[in-house]
Amino acid sequence: MSKQNIIKNIISDLRVELSDEFDRNFERKAFFDRPWPKRKRDVRGSLLINSGRLRRSLRCSTNATSLKWTSDTPYVGIHNEGGDIKITPRMRKFFWAMYYKSIGGLTYNRRTKKVAVGRHNTKLTADALFWRNMALTKKSKITMPQRQFIGYHDHVGEVTDKVVKENIEAFLKNIKP
């Protein structure tokens, strides 16, 4: 085994080990030992896993001496790093569309062609209230808390040390005196 092969093996082993660890962060709902902030509203399902697209989109590319994780999803950065999202008119239209979807549409009076005020339109679900409040908010931005799932952590350093140590020991075993 040559010096170039040992580096190649270390990079390959790190790719597998760290990809598994970063994937487990979605199961832990934490960045290793740091739990993600809870959602403000109670929604079924796991944090950051609605369709699973974000989790599946993570790709690791390697070169001779480094690893790099990328994703083709546009929202990966805001979830991993946190930050502010500007509320645009298009977003407000989306909020209204989600509101109407959550209430099952509007009821109209056939004679007056106006929205009928009744039980159906006045008793709103928590989901409908959320979307209506989002559409009507005076805020100009939404603050997204950081829910990091990839990056450097002490545990990453431990995994790296373990993989390097194992590969060097295997290399030294194969050296003939």
Steps between C-alpha positions, in 0.01 A plus 500: 500500500647833396472841661248608235284194568488567874376856439247371248379240753474758778295735278275214389442375857435854626245553223304194611526562875420872494216460248342248740549733797350800321205285389441389861463866601157492334401204720645666811323828418825658612847590384667214683442604865333840435122459454328707233258774615138380503243627253276784609190316386419136563519309172514127453818351367867547563690825489667559162345183359182575311563324172857387576640697206744703710642191669534309172653797317825507698792391281864461590769570242866425556833594353847381594501660845154629593128433533219739406126458560255673266128502433284609208215616724479880530396498867786289640705804604226680692420186699863413573612853587179681601422855396229732372266445206343808341121473463413582140160568341525160334543337843192680628300358206628156596394555863150595381484195272598275792240673718223434247617143457499440876144630544372300204424802285247774562123473509315749281141614521341415164267794501742779601818340360683604818687292752251346738572564864424193700648221703711372212678831453530609862632189678852463377739217566841573650650444155263750340571758771875457448478559123262795539728660758801447274316669212390794715822554696661842484846345535733530205704191583480157660783397730598138445681343795817305431438126474847388403539148367836520325829669588783477750439367850727335759344166404615554139854545632471178702378304197780647289764407760363144525497446122851644454636289788344179365637562150850582623505188719392289201771666289769434761396135532555449127850652496762232478806555721 
